[in-house]
Amino acid sequence: MTAFNGYPFSVMLALLIHGLILGSLLILQRADSEVLDVVRPPAVKALLVEENPQARNEQMQQQRSEQQRQERRQQEQARQEQARQEQARQEQARLEQARQEQAAREAAAQQEQQRQAVIRQQREQQEAEQQRQQELAREQEQARQQEVARQQEAQRQEQQRQADAAAQAAAEATAREQAETESEIVMAYTAVIHDLVQRNWSRPPSARNNMTAVLRIRLVPTGDVVDVEIVRSSGDAAFDRAAETAVRAVGRFSELQGMPPRMFERNFRSLLLTFRPEDLLN
């Protein structure tokens, strides 16, 4: 930096170079004075500047000051570059640390999520197991209650069956007794009817053995005959007419007036009488 920026030194160097060139030219000119045509080199003009020591000192001081300033600038630039690099390194380190911390937080969060998921899954499994156990207990209790209810129902039905059987047996016994009594009463009233009709029966001359006529007699509770119908003819009109005349001749069976209504409805509301030539009434 001193060789190219110091002005007095360069001037001296230029003077030295020009002096050498001039001396060489003079020597060559004397040696070749007999040669008519001499190739002259281009003339070099040099400017001689008188050097001032004080100015040179000031120049040197300025050069040193400038050099120092440049060195300080370079040092400042180097320091700033170093500071910038240090700041960039620190920023990079901070970013790397922040990235690592973020990654650590994310990893921790993911681990926490996984842990929570495991806990939630375990809790759901426990709840599902508890619910299954409760459902199983409910089903078992329901099955037990159903079994108890079934047994109770079976016992009740058995008791009802036994009671119904006993009631039915009693009713059958009573019915048998009543039937026997009613049958006896019906047979007695039927005998009375047969006797009254028999009294009014007159066998026609055309009657023959094995002839049969069946009549339906409709009565009312007073014993009055309201209708007589031949449901089966004997094949002989005179025989059939004689049978119908015998019933109508009675007109009223007054003995039926005191009969219980249900007995009358079952047995005497509509009554069938059979007539045969043998004078037998059934």
HUNORGI-V662881 format. One record per run of one state. SS is the DSSP state (H for helix, E for strand, - for the rest). FROM is the first residue (numbers start at 0). TO is the last residue. If there is no record, write none. Layout:
SS,FROM,TO ; SS,FROM,TO
This chain:
-,0,0 ; H,1,4 ; -,5,5 ; H,6,30 ; -,31,51 ; H,52,199 ; -,200,210 ; E,211,218 ; -,219,222 ; E,223,231 ; -,232,235 ; H,236,249 ; -,250,250 ; E,251,251 ; -,252,252 ; H,253,257 ; -,258,259 ; H,260,266 ; -,267,268 ; E,269,275 ; -,276,279 ; E,280,280 ; -,281,281
